[in-house]
Amino acid sequence: MKKYIVKNTPLLEKKLDRYVGYLFNTKKNAQAASALLKDFTETRKSLEQTAGALPLPDDENLQKRNLKRINFQRHNYFLLFRIRGEVVEIVSMFHGLENYSDKLEAEEEI
């Protein structure tokens, strides 16, 4: 089975910090922040093996940006990524209730 090199973009790092920071600082819930970070780490790790096998999305907005989606196992978040050869580039992260399609337009790094 093919193994990919997984890399985070600066945009992803910024958004992950914002989500974890919100749980830790605003909600004062260190346990929730830690659990989200753990779920992110496990989801990211799974991309090393599964990125190429994940289906192309139905969403035309994602297709035109050559992005795929992977959902977290235990939280209502997902990652958007693209494959470039042997590298999986995680470009963004969203909560499942966000209107990510509209927000993609504003994220110029994608």
N, C-alpha and C positions, 0 to 999 in steps of 0.2 A: 504494500500500500504506500502511496506517495505521501511524503511528509513535507509540509510547508513550513517556511519561516514566517512567523507572524510578527508584524510590526504595528505599533500604534502611531497615529498621526498626532501632531500637536493639538488639533481640534478635538480629537477623542480624549486626550489627556485633560484638556480644559473642561470638557463636559463631565467626565467621570469625577473630577475634583468637585465640580458644582453639585452633582447629585449626592455624592458622599458627604460633602460639606453641609448640604441642606439637612440631611438626616442627623448629622452629628451636632452641628451648631444651632440650627433653627429648631429642629424637633427634639434636640437634646436626647437622642437615642443612639448611643454608641453601638449597641448591639445590632440595630438595624443597619447602621452604616457598615459595620464589619461584615454582616451577612451579605449585603449587596456587593461589597468588594470581593468577598470570597466567590460569590456566584459569577461575577465578572471574570475573575481569574480562571475559574473552571471552564466557562464558556469560551474564553480566549484560547485556553489550552486545547480544547476540543477542535478548534479550527485547524490545528496542525495536521490532523488526520482527515477531517470531514469537509473542509472547505470546497474541494472540487466536486464532491458528491451532492452538495446542496443544490436544489433546483433553482433555476432562474425565476425571479419574481414575476407575478402577473402585472404588477404596477409598472406602467410605461415610464413614469418618472424615474424609477430605479433602473429600468432597462437602458434608458438613454445615457445614464451615467455609468453603466456597466457595474452596478452594485447588486450584491446579494444580501440576504438578511438571515440572521440567526437569533433565535429567541433564547433568553436566559432560561435556565431550568426551573428556578424557584421564585423568580421575581418577574413583574410585568415590565420588563425592559428588553430591548433588543439592540444588536449591533448591525451596522451596515458596513460591508467590506467589499473589496475587489481583489481579484487575483491577477497578479502580474508575474507570469512565469512561475518561479518557485516561491514567490513572496505573496503572502496575504496581508493586505494593507487595511487595517480597521480604520475607517474614516470618520465614523460618527456613532453616536449612541442616543437612543430615545426611550422615554417612558411609553408604555403601550397606549396610554390615553392621549398622548400628544398628537397633534395634527402634523406628523412628520413631513408629509408631502409639501405643505406650504413652507415649512421651515427649511427644507432642502434648498429652496430658491435663495434663501438668505445666507446659507453657509457656502460662501464662495470658494472655500478650499476644496469642496467636492466637485 
